[in-house]
Amino acid sequence: MTTTITWNGEDEFHPGGNGPRFMKWKGVAFELGKGVETDDPYMIGKAKNNRFFTVSGEEPAPEAKRGPGRPRKDED
């Protein structure tokens, strides 16, 4: 499944709503309010923690497989 990142704009910093209508991030153009599909985990992670973006369609991360070593605290 592909994840969609939507840029929500910066109008709160531009009185009257005269803020930019697009922006570029990592070479990807984001138009105000239009979603862009990506599978870039870096962009997805950063956008999730940024109030100017909305992330949707993300699949939950698969549980990491544990290699040899110490067990989890709940596996004692």
Secondary structure, DSSP 8 states (H G I E B T S, - for coil): --EEEEE---GGGSTTT---SEEEETTEEEETT-EEEE--HHHHHHHHT-TTEEEES----------SS---GGG-
